[in-house]
Amino acid sequence: MLNILIIHGPNLNLLGEREPDIYGSLTLKDVNQHISQFASQNNIELKIFQSNHEGELIDFLHDNRKWADGLVINPGAFTHYSYALRDAIAGTQLPAVEVHLSDIHKREEFRKISVIKEVCIQQIAGKGADSYIEGVQSLINYHAEAE
């Protein structure tokens, strides 16, 4: 059984309300149920966390680093400038996958920059809630290859 952290960054608590033409109509609860269903079908235990506060995301990551076998993170706007979050991910030495609901490469110029990407094994963007599913699958594959 794999233990995987799912971390949602700022403003993701407003999914379903915030710019549905960009982020879709699913709520964060819907997205979490989608991920949880996939996880239960693949013998994966999840800890899911969302915060609008950088320090809370870092504390959650630090507190759960020894429990987890990997991390799927949607850092939201922290993607573009949070070296503190980047360093926290690197410091845990967990395989991490950065995910985004929208295709950040087809949006505003500032959204194309990720300071998180270089400490992750993969970046997945533009697939809605399935970005998370692909992120979890990437961690499954990563661990299968390591065995």
N, C-alpha and C positions, 0 to 999 in steps of 0.2 A: 504494500500500500504506500502510495506517495502522499506526502503532506504538502499542500500548496497554499501559499498566501495569495489572496486576491486583494489588491489595494486600488481603491478609487480615489483620485485626487479631487481638487476643488471644483465646485459647481456641479459635480456629477449627481449630487442629491437632487438637482432640479431636472433630471432627465424626464422626458415626457411633457415638460412645460417649456423648457428653454430651447429656443430655436429648433423646433421639431423638423424643419426643412433641412437642417444640417445633421442633427443628432438622432432623428427618428422619434417615434411616438412611445417607445418602451420606457417605462419608469426604471429607476435603479432597482427596485424590488423585482421587476420583470427580468432585468438583465441578470441579477443574482440567481433567480430561479432557473434561468436558462443555463448558467454555468453550473449550478448545483446538480441539475439533472444530468448533464454530461459527466460530471465528476462521479456521481453515484453509479453510473453505468460503467465507469472505468476504474472502480475501486480506489478512488482518490478522496482524501479528507481535505476539506477546505477550512480556512479561516478567512473571512471576508471583512474588510474594513473600509470605511470612507471617512474622509475628513477634509475640511476646507483649510486646515491649519498644517503648515509644513512640519512643525515640530511634532505634532501628534502622529503624522505619517512616519516620521523617522523613529519616534519612540515605539510605535507598533512594530516596525520592522526590526528594531534592535531587540525588543522583548520576545519576539517569536523566531529569531534567527536560528536557534538550536532545534526548534521543533520542525522547521520547514525544510523541505527538499528542493524547493524552488519558489519563484515569485513571478506572478503576472501583475503588472502595474500599468494603470492608466494614470500618468502623473498630471493630466490636465495641463493647465497653463504652466505648472512647474517644469514641464518638459523643456521649456525654452530658456530657463535661467537658474534653476535650483541646483547649484553645485553642492549644496548641503545634502539634498536628497540623492544626488548622483554619488557622493562620497559614502553615504549610508548604504546604498546598494552595493557598491564596491567593497565596503568594509565587511559586509556579511559573507561575502564569497559564495553567495547562492547563485545558481543559474537563474537569470531573470529575463523575462520577455516584456518589452514595452509595447503596449497596445493603445490604439485610438479608435474610437467609433467612426470618426470622419477621416477622410483622406487628407492628412495634414500637408501632403506634398502638392496638393491642388488648391490650397487656400492662401491666406495672406502670407507675405514673405517671412514674417517673424515666426509663423507656425511651422515653417519648414526646417527650422533649427531645433535640434535636440541635443542637449548636453547629457541626456540620460543614455542615449543609444549606444555609446561606446562601452558602457559597462554591462550591456545586455547581450545575450546570445542571438537575439532577433528583435526586429521591430515589425509590427503588423499594424496596418492602418487602413481605414476605409471600408471595413466589412461589417459595420454595425456591431451588434452583440456577438456575432460570430468571430470578431477579432479576438475576444477572450477565449472562445473555444479553440481557435487555432493556437493561441498562446499556451493553453493547457496541453494541447496535443504536442506542441513543440517541446515542452518539458518532459512529457511521456517519452517521446522519441530520444531526447537527450539522455535520459536515464537508461533507456534500453540499450543505446549505443555504448554507454559507459560500462555496462555489465559484461 
